[in-house]
C-alpha cells in the first residue's frame, strides 16, 4: 500500500528514505555562512527561494533530517536529530525541545527495534539527539538492537578525555552525557577511524574539518552512487564556492579543503550529494565549474510502499 508521507529513492539494491524532524527559517545568511556575499544570495534568488532562503525575512532555511537506508537486509539510520527534552541552554530553539521524530520514523515504516545500525556522521547536538530517549528518568538507547557507529576523533574530542570539547561550550558536555555516554554504557558504541565498511554498498569515510571526526557515508549499488555529507554543507551557496564555511565549522581551512575534495569526487563520479540540512528535494548532483561547482539536477522522490 502506498504511503504518501514517505519520501524514498532507490539506488541499485538500496532504498533511501528521508525522515524530517523539523524545518524552517533559521538565521540570516550572514550568520549561517559568514563569508558568503549578499550578492550571491540575491543573484541566485530564483532557485534559493523558498527552499533554502526566505528573502523577505532574509533568513536561511534549515532542515533537521535523518536518512533510513535499507541495505543488505539491514536497516541503517544516518544521524538522529535533536531529541526531546534536552538541556540545551546554548541552543534556545531546541532547549527542552519536543518533536515527533519517532512518529515520523513510524510513518516511514521504521520501528526503533528494527534499526540495525545507527551512523552519527559527527557528534553535534542535532545529529545524535535521538540516540537516546528518556527511560524512567535516565537516558537509554532509543534503538535497542543497533550498533552505533561513532567517529573516534569526535568521541575523544567531545567526551571526557577531550574535556568535553575543551570546555568551550557547556552544551558539548550535555550532548555527550545524554546522547553518547549512555550508548557506551550499553555496550552498543563502535568507534572507527579512517574508513569503515558497513556492507558491500555502504562505506564510512573520514571528512574532518567541521568537527575533528566529521564523516561522510558513500553509497554505491548497481552503478548508482550517493554521498551523505552530513554538515559539510549547510547551504547550496557552499557548492557554488566551497571556500565558504558554516558558522559551525571548527577548523575552517580543513573544512573548506574537505568540502572541495568531496564535491570534486561527487562531480567526477556522478554521486548524488545528500547534505544533512538542505530543504526542498534535499539532494543534488553537481559538476565542476570555474573555481567551484554548479548544481545540475535535484533529486526526485517517489511515494514509498
DAMODA-V467151 format. One record per residue. N is the residue number from 1. PHI is phi in degrees with one decimal (* if undefined). PSI is psi in whole degrees, 0 to 359 (* if undefined). NEAR is the number of other C-alpha atoms within 12 Angstrom. Layout:
<<N & PHI & PSI & NEAR> <N & PHI & PSI & NEAR>>
This chain:
<<1 & * & 136 & 9> <2 & -70.4 & 139 & 14> <3 & -111.9 & 104 & 16> <4 & -70.2 & 345 & 15> <5 & -84.8 & 354 & 23> <6 & -100.8 & 119 & 28> <7 & -97.1 & 122 & 33> <8 & -143.4 & 156 & 31> <9 & -135.0 & 161 & 31> <10 & -125.1 & 129 & 30> <11 & -117.3 & 102 & 29> <12 & 59.2 & 245 & 21> <13 & -99.2 & 11 & 24> <14 & -115.3 & 126 & 31> <15 & -93.7 & 137 & 37> <16 & -118.5 & 126 & 39> <17 & -120.5 & 130 & 39> <18 & -93.1 & 132 & 48> <19 & -126.8 & 115 & 37> <20 & -99.0 & 128 & 38> <21 & -91.7 & 318 & 35> <22 & -160.5 & 149 & 30> <23 & -152.2 & 150 & 25> <24 & 164.4 & 174 & 25> <25 & -62.2 & 139 & 28> <26 & -119.9 & 287 & 29> <27 & -139.7 & 173 & 25> <28 & -66.9 & 153 & 27> <29 & -54.3 & 322 & 37> <30 & -69.1 & 336 & 25> <31 & -82.6 & 321 & 22> <32 & -74.2 & 314 & 32> <33 & -126.4 & 82 & 34> <34 & -57.8 & 328 & 24> <35 & -91.9 & 358 & 23> <36 & -70.9 & 150 & 28> <37 & -96.5 & 144 & 21> <38 & -56.4 & 322 & 21> <39 & -66.7 & 331 & 14> <40 & -63.0 & 316 & 25> <41 & -64.5 & 315 & 32> <42 & -67.5 & 321 & 20> <43 & -68.6 & 339 & 15> <44 & -113.5 & 19 & 21> <45 & -58.0 & 327 & 22> <46 & -60.1 & 332 & 15> <47 & -116.4 & 342 & 23> <48 & -71.7 & 325 & 28> <49 & -93.6 & 142 & 25> <50 & -97.1 & 359 & 25> <51 & -69.8 & 332 & 26> <52 & -121.8 & 348 & 36> <53 & -159.1 & 136 & 39> <54 & -105.3 & 94 & 26> <55 & -62.8 & 330 & 26> <56 & -66.2 & 331 & 13> <57 & -102.2 & 349 & 16> <58 & 53.7 & 53 & 24> <59 & -126.7 & 131 & 27> <60 & -75.1 & 143 & 37> <61 & -93.5 & 135 & 33> <62 & -126.0 & 142 & 35> <63 & -119.7 & 134 & 35> <64 & -100.0 & 117 & 38> <65 & -149.1 & 160 & 44> <66 & -127.1 & 168 & 45> <67 & -131.9 & 129 & 47> <68 & -101.9 & 126 & 40> <69 & -114.4 & 127 & 43> <70 & -98.5 & 108 & 34> <71 & -142.3 & 129 & 29> <72 & 57.6 & 32 & 19> <73 & 80.4 & 5 & 18> <74 & -118.5 & 160 & 27> <75 & -108.8 & 121 & 33> <76 & -114.7 & 131 & 42> <77 & -112.0 & 121 & 45> <78 & -96.8 & 113 & 46> <79 & 65.3 & 151 & 49> <80 & -130.3 & 20 & 49> <81 & 71.1 & 200 & 47> <82 & -85.6 & 321 & 41> <83 & 85.2 & 158 & 39> <84 & -99.0 & 148 & 31> <85 & 67.3 & 33 & 27> <86 & -95.8 & 149 & 35> <87 & -83.7 & 107 & 28> <88 & -134.2 & 66 & 29> <89 & -60.0 & 334 & 20> <90 & -81.9 & 354 & 19> <91 & -130.7 & 79 & 22> <92 & -53.6 & 324 & 13> <93 & -61.3 & 328 & 21> <94 & -113.4 & 11 & 26> <95 & -70.3 & 122 & 23> <96 & 58.3 & 31 & 18> <97 & -57.5 & 141 & 25> <98 & -129.5 & 112 & 22> <99 & -129.3 & 188 & 25> <100 & -122.1 & 44 & 21> <101 & -60.8 & 314 & 35> <102 & -65.6 & 327 & 31> <103 & -65.5 & 320 & 18> <104 & -64.2 & 319 & 28> <105 & -61.6 & 316 & 33> <106 & -61.7 & 319 & 22> <107 & -67.6 & 338 & 23> <108 & -85.5 & 1 & 32> <109 & 87.6 & 25 & 30> <110 & -124.2 & 123 & 28> <111 & -100.8 & 146 & 24> <112 & -52.7 & 320 & 31> <113 & -71.6 & 349 & 23> <114 & -88.2 & 349 & 25> <115 & -76.4 & 126 & 33> <116 & -93.9 & 326 & 30> <117 & -139.1 & 132 & 38> <118 & -110.1 & 127 & 48> <119 & -107.6 & 120 & 48> <120 & -99.8 & 111 & 49> <121 & -63.0 & 332 & 51> <122 & -166.3 & 171 & 52> <123 & -103.5 & 75 & 48> <124 & -114.3 & 156 & 47> <125 & -59.3 & 331 & 43> <126 & -91.0 & 14 & 43> <127 & -125.8 & 351 & 37> <128 & -128.1 & 1 & 47> <129 & -59.6 & 317 & 51> <130 & -89.1 & 15 & 46> <131 & -55.4 & 328 & 52> <132 & -132.4 & 166 & 43> <133 & -139.7 & 167 & 31> <134 & -77.9 & 116 & 20> <135 & -114.3 & 88 & 14> <136 & 54.8 & 48 & 7> <137 & 93.8 & 0 & 10> <138 & -137.6 & 154 & 17> <139 & -82.0 & 125 & 31> <140 & -128.3 & 155 & 27> <141 & -57.8 & 132 & 36> <142 & -70.3 & 329 & 39> <143 & -113.1 & 91 & 34> <144 & -67.4 & 340 & 26> <145 & -108.3 & 11 & 23> <146 & -97.8 & 150 & 29> <147 & -89.1 & 136 & 31> <148 & -103.8 & 114 & 45> <149 & -90.5 & 117 & 42> <150 & -120.9 & 132 & 48> <151 & -63.4 & 127 & 40> <152 & -60.5 & 322 & 33> <153 & -64.3 & 321 & 29> <154 & -72.0 & 321 & 40> <155 & -61.0 & 320 & 42> <156 & -67.4 & 310 & 27> <157 & -62.5 & 314 & 29> <158 & -89.5 & 350 & 37> <159 & -89.1 & 183 & 31> <160 & -63.3 & 330 & 21> <161 & -67.5 & 332 & 17> <162 & -98.0 & 13 & 20> <163 & 69.6 & 32 & 19> <164 & 49.9 & 62 & 27> <165 & 70.1 & 30 & 28> <166 & 61.6 & 20 & 18> <167 & 70.6 & 17 & 17> <168 & -68.6 & 319 & 15> <169 & -128.7 & 132 & 20> <170 & -59.9 & 325 & 21> <171 & -59.5 & 329 & 30> <172 & -62.1 & 319 & 35> <173 & -66.3 & 316 & 32> <174 & -63.1 & 317 & 33> <175 & -61.0 & 313 & 42> <176 & -64.1 & 316 & 42> <177 & -70.2 & 326 & 32> <178 & -95.7 & 341 & 38> <179 & -120.7 & 346 & 48> <180 & -119.5 & 310 & 48> <181 & -54.9 & 320 & 33> <182 & -61.8 & 330 & 31> <183 & -71.8 & 325 & 36> <184 & -65.3 & 315 & 26> <185 & -63.4 & 328 & 18> <186 & -79.8 & 352 & 23> <187 & 80.2 & 15 & 19> <188 & -98.5 & 353 & 28> <189 & -80.7 & 136 & 30> <190 & -125.2 & 116 & 25> <191 & -90.8 & 140 & 29> <192 & -139.3 & 161 & 29> <193 & -148.7 & 155 & 28> <194 & 79.9 & 275 & 21> <195 & -152.1 & 158 & 23> <196 & -148.3 & 120 & 25> <197 & -91.0 & 122 & 21> <198 & -82.5 & 316 & 31> <199 & -163.1 & 191 & 24> <200 & -66.7 & 344 & 20> <201 & -106.2 & 338 & 31> <202 & -125.7 & 131 & 36> <203 & -138.9 & 131 & 30> <204 & -89.1 & 140 & 37> <205 & -136.3 & 142 & 33> <206 & -64.5 & 139 & 37> <207 & -146.0 & 66 & 40> <208 & -72.1 & 162 & 36> <209 & 135.6 & 304 & 33> <210 & -60.3 & 312 & 38> <211 & -134.2 & 168 & 37> <212 & -58.8 & 329 & 33> <213 & -112.0 & 15 & 41> <214 & -49.9 & 143 & 45> <215 & -141.0 & 164 & 45> <216 & -124.3 & 155 & 46> <217 & -116.1 & 124 & 46> <218 & -99.9 & 136 & 39> <219 & -115.6 & 130 & 40> <220 & -143.0 & 108 & 31> <221 & -149.9 & 127 & 25> <222 & 61.3 & 31 & 15> <223 & 78.5 & 5 & 16> <224 & -110.4 & 142 & 23> <225 & -134.7 & 149 & 33> <226 & -148.2 & 156 & 41> <227 & -133.4 & 121 & 43> <228 & -90.6 & 109 & 47> <229 & -99.1 & 5 & 46> <230 & 56.8 & 232 & 51> <231 & -100.8 & 22 & 48> <232 & -60.7 & 332 & 52> <233 & -130.9 & 132 & 47> <234 & -111.5 & 340 & 42> <235 & -147.3 & 148 & 48> <236 & -60.1 & 339 & 51> <237 & -63.6 & 340 & 39> <238 & -76.5 & 342 & 37> <239 & -75.7 & 317 & 44> <240 & -59.7 & 321 & 32> <241 & -141.0 & 98 & 30> <242 & -67.2 & 353 & 37> <243 & -72.3 & 344 & 30> <244 & -82.1 & 122 & 38> <245 & -97.6 & 157 & 39> <246 & -77.1 & 167 & 38> <247 & -67.8 & 349 & 26> <248 & -96.4 & 355 & 23> <249 & -73.0 & 127 & 33> <250 & -81.5 & 324 & 25> <251 & -121.4 & 91 & 23> <252 & -56.3 & 316 & 26> <253 & -65.6 & 316 & 20> <254 & -68.5 & 321 & 25> <255 & -61.7 & 317 & 35> <256 & -65.6 & 318 & 32> <257 & -64.8 & 318 & 25> <258 & -64.5 & 317 & 35> <259 & -59.1 & 314 & 43> <260 & -62.3 & 317 & 33> <261 & -63.0 & 315 & 27> <262 & -67.2 & 318 & 41> <263 & -67.4 & 323 & 45> <264 & -62.7 & 317 & 29> <265 & -67.0 & 320 & 24> <266 & -61.0 & 320 & 35> <267 & -67.5 & 316 & 29> <268 & -66.6 & 321 & 18> <269 & -104.4 & 6 & 23> <270 & 54.7 & 47 & 26> <271 & -83.8 & 135 & 34> <272 & -73.1 & 127 & 39> <273 & -89.7 & 124 & 43> <274 & -121.5 & 93 & 45> <275 & -79.9 & 161 & 43> <276 & -72.4 & 334 & 44> <277 & -124.2 & 12 & 44> <278 & -76.9 & 138 & 43> <279 & -84.2 & 194 & 38> <280 & 61.9 & 219 & 31> <281 & -61.5 & 331 & 29> <282 & 88.8 & 354 & 42> <283 & -151.0 & 150 & 38> <284 & -153.2 & 148 & 36> <285 & -89.5 & 149 & 33> <286 & -131.5 & 160 & 34> <287 & -137.9 & 153 & 28> <288 & -68.6 & 138 & 26> <289 & -153.2 & 114 & 18> <290 & 61.1 & 228 & 12> <291 & -85.2 & 355 & 16> <292 & -133.7 & 221 & 26> <293 & -140.2 & 160 & 30> <294 & -119.0 & 151 & 26> <295 & -88.6 & 130 & 29> <296 & -109.3 & 319 & 23> <297 & -152.8 & 128 & 19> <298 & -80.4 & 155 & 22> <299 & -67.6 & 154 & 29> <300 & -120.6 & 123 & 20> <301 & -100.1 & 158 & 23> <302 & -127.7 & 162 & 20> <303 & -66.8 & 143 & 20> <304 & -79.6 & 177 & 21> <305 & -126.4 & * & 17>>
